[in-house]
Amino acid sequence: MSVTIVEHPVGEPGEGPYGVAVTRDGAVWFTLVHGGRVGRRTPDGEVAYLSLGEGAQPSLLAAATESTVWVTDTTGNRLLHLGLESDGTGIAVLGTTAVPTPDAQPFGVVALDDGTAWFTELGADALGRIDILGRVEEFPVGREGSFVSMIAASGDSLWFTLNAAGAVGHVRGGDAAIAFTELPRIPSGPVGIAVAENGAVWVAQILTDALARIARDGTLAEFPFEPGSKPHAVAADPVGGVWVTLWGTDQLANVADDGTITLHDLPTTESEPHGVAVASDGTVWVALESGALAEVARA
């Protein structure tokens, strides 16, 4: 597979694009984790910014509706629902939800079709749920010091990584008990996670330079990258398999369902690719902490 890659500078030097999400209206949302701001890029290339206030740390995003997103403010211990101002250009705060547990450090987030949002709590070893009325429930995962990190969903099933525990958690429906899949290598450091079109769950293991795939029947397979690749974020590819950012080698990987890996070098060295999202037209967007968004299109 050949691709074309164009980088679009965003933010100020040192602000660090980290998370990225694409809403159904074609807008690309991103977090400036070190700058305390969230940005939105329209399909025409216009960029708007919103400051979340002094000391804020916007981490990850999830597309919620046609034109809105959820974003976690890890240091602010809150989640924000963001959309458009009435003039359709600027970013507006549609709602703010405080996390009840002090210093829970919300990080990963996913929005479900029923209007609820689920998030992870790095500092509290728990999951959180925001219902359609804005009420919050928290659910401890039962593993102390597990550093619950990123989260993905398929229907009403949730999958999430326990970074310090070397495991993946699964909840089949919001009220079900949590099941765990132990990853074979120690330490594995699972971070990014995504559910592919065929239901397979893919997990980036940053400490072992490998990608794990959990099939629908529970079978686990691993696919290694080169040493030092540091796979970080994962996004499902609409045509099958996943895209993975390789933070340590300035690359983007496309991994087919059979494990075939195709590597794409990013144009800028030391670009530090982190977040990745795929738009409805198949365009891949990557947040480069060096200060840009990479737009990746199949040639």
Secondary structure, DSSP 8 states (H G I E B T S, - for coil): --EEEEEEE-SSTT--EEEEEE-TTS-EEEEETTTTEEEEE-TTS-EEEEE--TT--EEEEEE-SSS-EEEEETTTTEEEEEEE-TTSSSEEEEEEEE-SSTT--EEEEEE-TTS-EEEEETTTTEEEEE-TTS-EEEEE-S-TT--EEEEEEETTEEEEEETTTTEEEEEESTTS-EEEEE-SSSS--EEEEEE-TTS-EEEEETTTTEEEEE-TTS-EEEEE--TT--EEEEEE-TTSSEEEEETTTTEEEEE-TT--EEEEE-SSTT--EEEEEE-TTS-EEEEETTTEEEEEEE-
